[in-house]
Amino acid sequence: MAFSLDTNCGLLNHNIIGPIYCTSTIFPPDILITQFWFNYRHVANTLSVYRSVKRLGIPDSHIVLMLADDMACNYRNPKPATVFSHKNMEFNVYGDDVEVDYRGYEVTVENFLTPRSKRLLSDDRSNILIYLTGQTGNSHGGNGFLKFQDSEEISNMELADAFEQMWQKRRYNELLFIIDTCQGASMYERFYSPNLMALASSQVGEDSLSHQPDLAIGVHLMDKYTFYLLEFLEEVHPASQANMNDLVSVCAHRVSVSPGHHTDLFQRNPGSVLITDFFGSVRKVEITKDTINLTSSVKSGSGDMQIESLTYVDQLPVAEIIHQKPKQKDWHPPDGFILGLWTLILLVFFQTYGIKHLKHIF
Amino acid sequence: MLFSVIATITQIHRGILLCDGTKDSESFTAAARDQFQEELVIRPLHSGDIYASFQFRTLWDTDFLQERQKVSHYRLFPKSLGQVLSKFSVRELHISFTQGFWRTMQWGQPFIPSPPGAELWVWFHDTVSDVDGNWKELTNVLSGIFCASLNFIDLTNTVQPSASFKPLGLGNATDHRFLRYATLPREIVCTENLTPWKKLLPCGSKAGLSVLLKSEKLFHSSFHSQAVHIRPVCQDEQCTSKAWELRQTLNVVFDLYTSGQGKKEWSLFKMFSRTLTEACPLATSSKVYVDITDNPELSPATPLLSQAVVLGDRRTYSVFDLTRAEMFGQLRSLNLLLRWKGDSDMLRPLLHAERYVAGFGLQTGEIHTVIYNNHPYRAFPVLLMDSVPWYLQLYIHTLTVTSKSRDNKPSYIHYQPAKDRHRPHLLEMLIQLPPHSMTEVTVQFERALLKWTEYTPDPNHGFYVGSSVVSALVPSMVAMNTNFTQDQPLFSSFVPVKEESSYFVRVYTEPLLVNLPTPDFSMPYNVICLTCTVVAVGYGSFYNLLTRTFQVDEPSLPLAKRLANLIRRIRGVPLLA
């Protein structure tokens, strides 16, 4: 997993004829921010979206996946190293090649808004997809904020400001924001940057519903909105011409609550935006007929051979340990207390005996 | 156009054929100075479980730390690790990720011990001027490579042991200022850590022994540990020059009841849900060793046997050499079947350690470390290293070491007290264990109250204290092999053997889980409201009682009488009541 990927991939493999140019423009972070076993469905949601996005061509180096709790290797999971999104345990969304960038306690508001490491190096030609799932502050009567790990929260204003900062620094071309929580629409109410499109699973005052429980695992496996979203994405392939209006409409009539969407800030007509602009990645391949000569590797001389034979270190040298000299500490100048004490002593001395004794020193 | 395309393909294809080390082209075999070996050891355990240990070793004659020649051509050695070694001037690197705890009393000693969670210890080269800065950057880079939360390693959980963890590779100077050790007992190991580990192998997970590494079976086990060990070793028997060795080890113990359905009958397919189909083409040797010392039934039988002395015990192994095509038979797959019965006595491990927390309440407690010496007549010294986080404030004046209910004074004690929020406690002691005895080390501690921002999001789970490390040279019943040979099996050549009569072993104890006094984080708003109400009612009433004065107030007259009063005032006549 390399996070220092630039948008041009160079020569990957000597076997292929000609260099390959990648125009990697899609950067989707997938974020899940709740802990505890009963939030299994949030992990399944996030991993399903991650799977679809990888299937449509986006490499791991362009995806930031944040999972706040470990469900796959949790001791309560009856089948370790698996996360299922359908009941009867048909399809394992955890798979064999998942790369989680932020996990456990690393999922914090700070790492989401301003990551110090493992960040996306997006530029002004990148399209970004952000998928958030978790819990908003519904049980506490508020809306407009999203809980991180039950101990901190991000408000819709902070999110809007973060996107505006990204816009000012030219870090994205277009951004699609999908949120699957209760009262999800409250999170995108305050967006004001251009070229943003937002989809939410429920309106303000409505709850988002979960889809199907599994009796073996004991909890719900997925949320309704994400379930229908994924059903739609399964039919999308890298060359598909499906556009945003299809996406918005497929989720509208099948669920019992009404999902919301916010396209006012988007400059293009949603009907002309392809799904693969956000969910997939297209690479252009150029073929050349020139031959490539492989040069032999640089052979260094035999170098200076060490004449004496090297030895391994004794693992438990008892005699040496017992007679170990105490480590020489580095000399530090005397700190405040000692200096103060000496100053006091000198002052008292010169006070009692008078200033004329100073000539003995200077 | 078609001819030129075909000509291009054949030219490149020929170039790749010549790169294979087995051809005679002189210029190319001289350039291939790295070799790769893979090995799997299967050992049936007395409790009915089965222990499988994979070791993948890449040996490379080069010097990362040489100034004049920068290494840029990587073949079998992974480039990500090579760049890490040269950038941070690392002399030795040992990192392990473990899920589960190794039960020494039931399973014996492991080939490569590791503590639960993540453990990282690194020896830096003595040319490094800022070891702490290099350590911090190294942990961040490794956390990206292995998809783990190693960036939580900082100065509050790093120690510099003064006598434990001597380098396992070549070298003479051992100044412990260049050693750093840290553990994260809470670290979870899952598929996302196995995937980058598998990507470091030359054959990936496509050929050779690594096809068996499927996460659904590996994590459904009692114990799973994957590690990477990098160190400089002798290139040949004369040991005149150094080579870099990268060992990737994976130890897994499958449980009799959860994976084995209760029968002491195991096969490769039952363990890994895969069979072997071929050896890794880039490997010079690819072998499977099955431990048949206790005479289990093994099929397919093989005439090749080998004896090795490992961990003080001489054991017999059946060897399957996967580079020979006849191993795979007509179906082109190799599935080993192993069946054993009987409850014969296991050789009791000579050294064993346990640790637990005693006491009650959330203020004080006591840590007890118990070390068992099961040798019937020999005493030997052990080095106990304890690294306790700063929020458990140890009272070292209460440290007692007792063996056979008598005081046992350690011959060497190194104690570095903790500094709040800066560094943890480090206690190292060299204790002589009397034969056939139990030694108990106890120390009392007090739990600190953390600042409210320092609590994790789930503080009621508790806080982890890393495992203690007991290092010892255990006297061996069987003479150990001190000669270094090229074709020695990998599992017996991990720790360098200096003398015949003892072998080095490292035992890790359990990590501890302690509860710290936790404030109630739920609904602080309600608490504030309640407190304010109580204060307002209590103090408010008291204030009113003290400062309120009463004044008599005249009742107001009806309108008619007020008008009459007005006229009377004008007339100058006395007013009505």
Interface residues (C-beta under 8 A of the other chain):
Chain A: M1 F3 H14 N15 I17 Q35 D70 A72 C73 K79 P80 A81 T82 N92 Y94 G95 D96 D97 V98 E99 V100 D101 R103 G104 Y105 E106 S117 K118 Q149 D150 S151 K289 D290 T291 I292 L294 S296 S297 V298 K299 S300 M305 Q306 I307 S309 L310 T311 Y312 V313 D314 Q315 L316 P317 V318 I321 I322 Q324 K327
Chain B: M1 S4 V5 A7 T8 I9 Q11 I12 G15 I16 S27 F28 A30 A31 Q69 H73 Q99 N140 G144 I145 C147 S149 N151 F152 S162 A163 K166 P167 L168 G169 L170 G171 N172 T174 H176 R177 I188 V189 C190 T191 E192 T195 P196 K214 S215 E216 L218 F219 H220 C234 Q238 C239 T240 S241 K242 P381 L383 S411 Y412 L430 T456 P457 D458 S471 A472 L473 V495 P496 K498 F504 F521
